[in-house]
């Protein structure tokens, strides 16, 4: 597998609000039942889906992939 891009992670909750991570860290830090993960504007449900997306021709030469994290539920009052 060729070198995978780094991830620019932006959170809409929690800290830090923005950070850059190595691709391999995604399997431990992105996917849980409390987050909706968008990678390059596509919902991504697992590390395996992330790898599949990152290895597509249109992303293979990118230095970074944009990742947005949203809470999976929104509380109300």
Beta strands, then each sheet from edge to edge (+ up, - down):
strand 1: 6-11
strand 2: 18-21
strand 3: 35-39
strand 4: 42-43
strand 5: 64-71
sheet 1: 2+ 1- 5- 3+ 4-
end
